[in-house]
Amino acid sequence: MESLEAELERARDLSVADLADAIESIGFECTRCGACCKANEPPEEGGESDPHTATLFPDEARELQDGAEDEFEAEYDWRDVARPMPYGVSEGADGPEGETFEWAIQTDACGDCTFYAEDEDGTGACTVHDSRPLVCRTYPFSVALGGTSQPMGEAVDEAGMVRAHECEGLGRDIDRESAEELAAALKERAVRELEEAIDLRDRYEPRPDADGVVVHDSEGAKRPDGRPLNGR
């Protein structure tokens, strides 16, 4: 099996021009429908929706925190922008408990991204657009390098290593400048995801005896409020 380090080198060698060609061949224009920012609707009527879940790296959480403070002129806590990934977390006798990996953008009471807003006509908008993380900048595209780090979610179209995921904006014309900008972000995301995975792997130490929820990321084990597990 190919190592993460070998995948990282291949990600670093990705051609932005080739990625842009692939994006152009698929086509994309954001319609601001907000579907990628909202909770996932249940497949059947009466079911429960799944909260919006978008991966957030620790440095992206801090950037988002700073961006939110600048935008809303208010102090934002780590927990205002990030939440533990739900996988591996369960409800215990004294509240949520368990170990999980990485962070997700915080959600509101409806399960939508906490930074998503709609105009009166229903047009969606990101209130911290300039500080949004790479997973948001590159949606609905991902890169499949063919190794252990495969993109999550089913692809509805593909061109080379570029995968396109469900989005009503697919198939629309995109100009070359926009395609190249998106391609550059897509390459950056592929590199960053692998760097994060390697650092997480190297720092990971199981903490089964710790109380509550423990989040493992590239900087070590943390509490849900972003503090180091052993910190104060």
Contacts in CASP RR format, 6 or more apart in sequence:
PFRMAT RR
TARGET T0000
AUTHOR 0000-0000-0000
METHOD contacts of the structure
MODEL  1
MESLEAELERARDLSVADLADAIESIGFECTRCGACCKANEPPEEGGESD
PHTATLFPDEARELQDGAEDEFEAEYDWRDVARPMPYGVSEGADGPEGET
FEWAIQTDACGDCTFYAEDEDGTGACTVHDSRPLVCRTYPFSVALGGTSQ
PMGEAVDEAGMVRAHECEGLGRDIDRESAEELAAALKERAVRELEEAIDL
RDRYEPRPDADGVVVHDSEGAKRPDGRPLNGR
1 147 0 8 1.000
1 148 0 8 1.000
2 146 0 8 1.000
2 147 0 8 1.000
2 148 0 8 1.000
4 148 0 8 1.000
4 149 0 8 1.000
4 194 0 8 1.000
4 197 0 8 1.000
4 198 0 8 1.000
4 201 0 8 1.000
5 198 0 8 1.000
7 145 0 8 1.000
7 146 0 8 1.000
7 147 0 8 1.000
7 148 0 8 1.000
7 149 0 8 1.000
7 194 0 8 1.000
8 191 0 8 1.000
8 194 0 8 1.000
8 195 0 8 1.000
8 198 0 8 1.000
10 145 0 8 1.000
11 143 0 8 1.000
11 145 0 8 1.000
11 187 0 8 1.000
11 190 0 8 1.000
11 191 0 8 1.000
11 194 0 8 1.000
12 191 0 8 1.000
14 143 0 8 1.000
14 161 0 8 1.000
14 187 0 8 1.000
14 190 0 8 1.000
16 180 0 8 1.000
16 183 0 8 1.000
16 184 0 8 1.000
16 187 0 8 1.000
17 180 0 8 1.000
17 183 0 8 1.000
19 143 0 8 1.000
19 161 0 8 1.000
19 162 0 8 1.000
19 183 0 8 1.000
19 186 0 8 1.000
19 187 0 8 1.000
20 176 0 8 1.000
20 179 0 8 1.000
20 180 0 8 1.000
20 182 0 8 1.000
20 183 0 8 1.000
21 159 0 8 1.000
21 179 0 8 1.000
22 159 0 8 1.000
22 160 0 8 1.000
22 161 0 8 1.000
22 162 0 8 1.000
22 183 0 8 1.000
23 141 0 8 1.000
23 159 0 8 1.000
23 162 0 8 1.000
23 174 0 8 1.000
23 179 0 8 1.000
23 182 0 8 1.000
23 183 0 8 1.000
23 186 0 8 1.000
24 174 0 8 1.000
24 176 0 8 1.000
24 179 0 8 1.000
25 159 0 8 1.000
26 141 0 8 1.000
26 157 0 8 1.000
26 158 0 8 1.000
26 159 0 8 1.000
26 162 0 8 1.000
26 164 0 8 1.000
26 170 0 8 1.000
26 171 0 8 1.000
27 170 0 8 1.000
27 171 0 8 1.000
27 172 0 8 1.000
27 173 0 8 1.000
27 174 0 8 1.000
28 140 0 8 1.000
28 141 0 8 1.000
28 164 0 8 1.000
28 167 0 8 1.000
28 169 0 8 1.000
28 170 0 8 1.000
28 171 0 8 1.000
28 172 0 8 1.000
28 174 0 8 1.000
28 182 0 8 1.000
29 169 0 8 1.000
29 172 0 8 1.000
29 173 0 8 1.000
29 174 0 8 1.000
30 169 0 8 1.000
31 168 0 8 1.000
31 169 0 8 1.000
32 123 0 8 1.000
32 124 0 8 1.000
32 125 0 8 1.000
33 124 0 8 1.000
33 168 0 8 1.000
33 169 0 8 1.000
34 116 0 8 1.000
34 118 0 8 1.000
34 124 0 8 1.000
35 167 0 8 1.000
35 168 0 8 1.000
36 136 0 8 1.000
36 139 0 8 1.000
36 140 0 8 1.000
36 167 0 8 1.000
37 52 0 8 1.000
37 112 0 8 1.000
37 113 0 8 1.000
37 115 0 8 1.000
37 116 0 8 1.000
37 124 0 8 1.000
37 126 0 8 1.000
38 52 0 8 1.000
38 110 0 8 1.000
38 111 0 8 1.000
38 112 0 8 1.000
38 113 0 8 1.000
38 116 0 8 1.000
39 49 0 8 1.000
39 50 0 8 1.000
39 51 0 8 1.000
39 52 0 8 1.000
39 107 0 8 1.000
39 110 0 8 1.000
39 111 0 8 1.000
39 112 0 8 1.000
40 49 0 8 1.000
40 50 0 8 1.000
40 51 0 8 1.000
40 52 0 8 1.000
41 49 0 8 1.000
42 48 0 8 1.000
42 49 0 8 1.000
42 50 0 8 1.000
49 111 0 8 1.000
51 86 0 8 1.000
51 107 0 8 1.000
51 111 0 8 1.000
52 104 0 8 1.000
52 105 0 8 1.000
52 107 0 8 1.000
52 111 0 8 1.000
52 112 0 8 1.000
52 113 0 8 1.000
52 116 0 8 1.000
53 85 0 8 1.000
53 86 0 8 1.000
53 104 0 8 1.000
54 104 0 8 1.000
54 105 0 8 1.000
54 113 0 8 1.000
54 133 0 8 1.000
54 135 0 8 1.000
54 136 0 8 1.000
55 85 0 8 1.000
55 102 0 8 1.000
55 103 0 8 1.000
55 104 0 8 1.000
55 133 0 8 1.000
55 135 0 8 1.000
56 64 0 8 1.000
56 81 0 8 1.000
56 82 0 8 1.000
56 102 0 8 1.000
56 103 0 8 1.000
56 104 0 8 1.000
56 105 0 8 1.000
56 133 0 8 1.000
56 135 0 8 1.000
57 102 0 8 1.000
57 103 0 8 1.000
57 133 0 8 1.000
57 134 0 8 1.000
57 192 0 8 1.000
57 196 0 8 1.000
57 217 0 8 1.000
57 218 0 8 1.000
58 103 0 8 1.000
58 217 0 8 1.000
58 218 0 8 1.000
58 219 0 8 1.000
60 133 0 8 1.000
60 134 0 8 1.000
61 78 0 8 1.000
61 81 0 8 1.000
61 82 0 8 1.000
61 103 0 8 1.000
61 226 0 8 1.000
63 131 0 8 1.000
63 133 0 8 1.000
64 81 0 8 1.000
64 82 0 8 1.000
64 105 0 8 1.000
64 115 0 8 1.000
64 128 0 8 1.000
64 131 0 8 1.000
64 132 0 8 1.000
64 133 0 8 1.000
65 76 0 8 1.000
65 77 0 8 1.000
65 78 0 8 1.000
65 80 0 8 1.000
65 81 0 8 1.000
66 131 0 8 1.000
67 128 0 8 1.000
67 130 0 8 1.000
67 131 0 8 1.000
68 74 0 8 1.000
68 76 0 8 1.000
68 80 0 8 1.000
68 81 0 8 1.000
68 115 0 8 1.000
68 127 0 8 1.000
68 128 0 8 1.000
68 131 0 8 1.000
69 75 0 8 1.000
69 76 0 8 1.000
71 127 0 8 1.000
71 128 0 8 1.000
71 131 0 8 1.000
72 127 0 8 1.000
77 225 0 8 1.000
78 225 0 8 1.000
78 226 0 8 1.000
79 106 0 8 1.000
79 224 0 8 1.000
79 225 0 8 1.000
79 226 0 8 1.000
80 106 0 8 1.000
80 114 0 8 1.000
81 105 0 8 1.000
81 106 0 8 1.000
81 114 0 8 1.000
82 103 0 8 1.000
82 104 0 8 1.000
82 105 0 8 1.000
82 106 0 8 1.000
82 226 0 8 1.000
83 103 0 8 1.000
83 104 0 8 1.000
83 105 0 8 1.000
83 106 0 8 1.000
83 107 0 8 1.000
83 224 0 8 1.000
84 100 0 8 1.000
84 103 0 8 1.000
84 104 0 8 1.000
84 213 0 8 1.000
84 215 0 8 1.000
84 224 0 8 1.000
85 100 0 8 1.000
85 101 0 8 1.000
85 102 0 8 1.000
85 103 0 8 1.000
85 104 0 8 1.000
85 215 0 8 1.000
86 100 0 8 1.000
86 104 0 8 1.000
87 100 0 8 1.000
87 101 0 8 1.000
88 98 0 8 1.000
88 99 0 8 1.000
88 100 0 8 1.000
89 96 0 8 1.000
89 97 0 8 1.000
89 98 0 8 1.000
89 100 0 8 1.000
89 213 0 8 1.000
90 96 0 8 1.000
90 97 0 8 1.000
90 98 0 8 1.000
91 97 0 8 1.000
94 211 0 8 1.000
94 212 0 8 1.000
95 212 0 8 1.000
96 212 0 8 1.000
96 213 0 8 1.000
96 224 0 8 1.000
97 211 0 8 1.000
97 212 0 8 1.000
97 213 0 8 1.000
98 212 0 8 1.000
98 213 0 8 1.000
98 214 0 8 1.000
99 206 0 8 1.000
99 207 0 8 1.000
99 208 0 8 1.000
99 210 0 8 1.000
99 213 0 8 1.000
99 214 0 8 1.000
99 215 0 8 1.000
99 216 0 8 1.000
100 213 0 8 1.000
100 214 0 8 1.000
100 215 0 8 1.000
100 216 0 8 1.000
101 200 0 8 1.000
101 215 0 8 1.000
101 216 0 8 1.000
101 217 0 8 1.000
102 196 0 8 1.000
102 200 0 8 1.000
102 215 0 8 1.000
102 216 0 8 1.000
102 217 0 8 1.000
103 215 0 8 1.000
103 217 0 8 1.000
105 113 0 8 1.000
105 114 0 8 1.000
105 115 0 8 1.000
105 133 0 8 1.000
105 136 0 8 1.000
106 113 0 8 1.000
106 114 0 8 1.000
107 113 0 8 1.000
107 114 0 8 1.000
108 114 0 8 1.000
113 126 0 8 1.000
115 126 0 8 1.000
115 127 0 8 1.000
115 128 0 8 1.000
115 132 0 8 1.000
116 124 0 8 1.000
116 125 0 8 1.000
116 126 0 8 1.000
116 127 0 8 1.000
117 124 0 8 1.000
117 125 0 8 1.000
117 126 0 8 1.000
117 127 0 8 1.000
118 124 0 8 1.000
118 125 0 8 1.000
119 125 0 8 1.000
126 132 0 8 1.000
126 136 0 8 1.000
134 185 0 8 1.000
134 188 0 8 1.000
134 189 0 8 1.000
134 192 0 8 1.000
135 189 0 8 1.000
137 182 0 8 1.000
137 185 0 8 1.000
137 189 0 8 1.000
138 182 0 8 1.000
138 185 0 8 1.000
138 186 0 8 1.000
138 189 0 8 1.000
139 165 0 8 1.000
139 167 0 8 1.000
140 164 0 8 1.000
140 165 0 8 1.000
140 166 0 8 1.000
140 167 0 8 1.000
140 169 0 8 1.000
140 170 0 8 1.000
141 162 0 8 1.000
141 163 0 8 1.000
141 164 0 8 1.000
141 165 0 8 1.000
141 182 0 8 1.000
141 186 0 8 1.000
142 151 0 8 1.000
142 155 0 8 1.000
142 162 0 8 1.000
142 163 0 8 1.000
142 165 0 8 1.000
142 186 0 8 1.000
142 189 0 8 1.000
143 151 0 8 1.000
143 161 0 8 1.000
143 162 0 8 1.000
143 163 0 8 1.000
143 186 0 8 1.000
143 187 0 8 1.000
143 189 0 8 1.000
143 190 0 8 1.000
144 150 0 8 1.000
144 151 0 8 1.000
144 155 0 8 1.000
144 158 0 8 1.000
144 161 0 8 1.000
144 162 0 8 1.000
144 163 0 8 1.000
145 161 0 8 1.000
145 190 0 8 1.000
146 161 0 8 1.000
149 193 0 8 1.000
149 194 0 8 1.000
149 197 0 8 1.000
151 163 0 8 1.000
151 165 0 8 1.000
153 165 0 8 1.000
154 165 0 8 1.000
154 166 0 8 1.000
155 163 0 8 1.000
155 164 0 8 1.000
155 165 0 8 1.000
156 164 0 8 1.000
156 165 0 8 1.000
156 166 0 8 1.000
156 170 0 8 1.000
157 163 0 8 1.000
157 164 0 8 1.000
157 170 0 8 1.000
158 164 0 8 1.000
162 186 0 8 1.000
164 170 0 8 1.000
174 182 0 8 1.000
195 218 0 8 1.000
196 217 0 8 1.000
196 218 0 8 1.000
199 218 0 8 1.000
199 219 0 8 1.000
200 216 0 8 1.000
200 217 0 8 1.000
200 218 0 8 1.000
200 220 0 8 1.000
203 216 0 8 1.000
203 218 0 8 1.000
203 219 0 8 1.000
203 220 0 8 1.000
204 216 0 8 1.000
204 220 0 8 1.000
205 221 0 8 1.000
207 214 0 8 1.000
207 221 0 8 1.000
207 229 0 8 1.000
210 221 0 8 1.000
210 229 0 8 1.000
213 223 0 8 1.000
213 224 0 8 1.000
214 221 0 8 1.000
214 222 0 8 1.000
214 223 0 8 1.000
214 229 0 8 1.000
215 221 0 8 1.000
215 222 0 8 1.000
215 223 0 8 1.000
215 224 0 8 1.000
215 226 0 8 1.000
216 222 0 8 1.000
219 228 0 8 1.000
220 228 0 8 1.000
220 229 0 8 1.000
221 228 0 8 1.000
221 229 0 8 1.000
221 230 0 8 1.000
222 228 0 8 1.000
222 229 0 8 1.000
223 229 0 8 1.000
END
